[in-house]
């Protein structure tokens, strides 16, 4: 079996795209993939982050506000919850920052909690219905009949 140079080149480009625009890790023998935030895919990126952190069981800092500081009178339970929240915050921040393109990181807060960072990113890439409509129209305008199947199937896909 021989492979043409065009097919080989396409395969290499696809592999590089997957490697560059996704962050994949294993959680409990399940592969979890986070699509890299490119600016136009915020909604998908946020869903990926929330799912991945839930699967890894470190989403505590995404769903709760920062806890108060520990004091001398803090109970053992409070210390355990505080330690779990701190670990969750570190892991979530690392995961979020690793899944954002470098040139998009400028202007984002550096010393903050996970929830604060998600809020800042949400404000920057607010998803509007116009953006969804624009992306759907772009897909529609770029569709071409490829000769496979009938014209009826093509019209239904449109």
C-alpha positions in Angstrom: 0.0 0.0 0.0 1.5 3.4 -1.0 0.5 6.8 0.2 0.6 9.8 -2.0 2.6 12.8 -0.8 -0.6 14.9 -0.6 -2.3 12.3 1.7 0.8 12.1 3.8 1.0 15.9 4.1 -2.7 16.1 5.1 -2.2 13.5 7.7 0.8 15.3 9.2 -1.1 18.6 9.3 -4.1 16.9 11.0 -1.8 15.3 13.7 -0.1 18.7 14.3 -3.5 20.4 14.6 -4.7 17.9 17.1 -1.5 18.1 19.1 -1.4 21.9 19.1 -5.1 22.7 19.6 -6.0 20.2 22.3 -4.8 19.3 25.8 -5.4 15.6 26.5 -4.9 13.8 29.8 -6.1 10.6 31.4 -8.5 10.5 34.4 -9.4 7.1 35.8 -8.4 5.4 32.6 -10.6 7.8 30.6 -9.0 10.2 28.1 -10.2 13.8 28.7 -9.6 16.4 26.0 -9.7 20.2 26.4 -9.9 22.2 23.2 -7.4 25.1 23.3 -9.1 28.5 23.7 -8.5 30.3 20.4 -10.9 33.2 21.0 -13.8 32.0 18.9 -14.5 28.7 20.7 -15.1 30.0 24.3 -18.4 28.1 24.8 -16.8 24.7 23.9 -13.6 25.5 25.9 -15.6 26.3 29.0 -17.6 23.1 28.7 -14.4 21.1 28.2 -12.8 22.7 31.3 -15.8 22.1 33.5 -16.1 18.5 32.3 -12.4 17.7 32.7 -12.2 19.2 36.2 -15.4 17.4 37.3 -13.9 14.1 35.9 -10.7 14.7 37.8 -12.7 15.6 40.9 -10.9 18.9 41.4 -13.8 21.3 40.5 -14.3 22.6 44.0 -12.7 26.0 43.2 -14.8 26.3 40.1 -18.1 26.0 41.9 -17.3 27.7 45.3 -15.9 31.0 46.3 -12.5 31.4 48.0 -12.7 30.2 51.6 -11.6 32.3 54.5 -8.1 32.0 55.9 -7.4 29.4 58.5 -7.1 30.5 62.1 -5.8 28.9 65.3 -9.4 27.9 66.2 -10.0 26.2 62.8 -11.3 22.6 63.1 -9.8 19.6 61.3 -12.7 19.5 58.9 -12.2 23.2 58.0 -8.5 22.5 57.4 -9.3 19.5 55.2 -11.8 21.5 53.1 -9.3 24.4 52.9 -6.5 22.1 51.7 -8.8 20.5 49.1 -9.9 23.9 47.8 -6.3 25.1 47.5 -5.4 22.0 45.6 -8.4 22.3 43.3 -7.6 26.0 42.7 -3.9 25.2 41.7 -4.9 22.3 39.4 -7.7 24.3 37.7 -5.6 27.4 37.2 -2.8 25.3 35.6 -5.2 23.5 33.4 -7.0 26.7 32.3 -3.7 28.5 31.6 -2.2 25.6 29.6 -5.3 25.4 27.4 -5.2 29.1 26.3 -3.1 30.3 23.4 -0.1 32.4 24.7 -1.1 35.6 22.9 -4.6 35.5 24.5 -3.2 35.3 28.0 -2.2 39.0 28.1 -4.6 41.1 30.1 -5.9 38.2 32.1 -5.4 38.4 35.9 -2.3 36.5 37.1 -2.9 36.4 40.9 -6.5 35.2 41.2 -8.8 32.3 42.0 -10.1 29.9 39.3 -13.6 31.4 39.6 -12.2 34.9 39.1 -10.2 33.8 36.1 -13.2 32.1 34.5 -15.2 35.3 35.1 -12.5 37.4 33.4 -12.3 35.1 30.5 -16.2 35.0 30.2 -16.3 38.8 30.1 -13.7 38.9 27.4 -15.3 36.2 25.2 -18.9 36.8 25.9 -20.9 34.4 23.7 -23.7 36.0 21.8 -26.3 34.6 19.6 -24.9 36.7 16.7 -21.6 34.9 17.0 -23.4 31.5 16.8 -25.4 32.7 13.8 -22.2 34.0 12.2 -20.4 30.6 12.6 -23.4 28.7 11.2 -23.6 31.0 8.2 -19.9 30.5 7.6 -20.4 26.8 7.6 -23.3 27.1 5.2 -21.5 29.4 2.8 -18.4 27.1 2.8 -20.4 23.9 2.0 -19.8 22.4 -1.4 -21.4 19.5 -3.1 -18.7 16.8 -3.2 -20.4 14.4 -5.6 -21.0 11.8 -2.9 -24.6 10.9 -2.4 -27.5 12.6 -4.1 -28.4 16.2 -4.3 -31.3 15.6 -1.9 -28.9 14.5 0.8 -26.7 17.6 0.2 -29.8 19.9 0.5 -30.8 18.2 3.7 -27.3 18.7 5.2 -27.5 22.3 4.3 
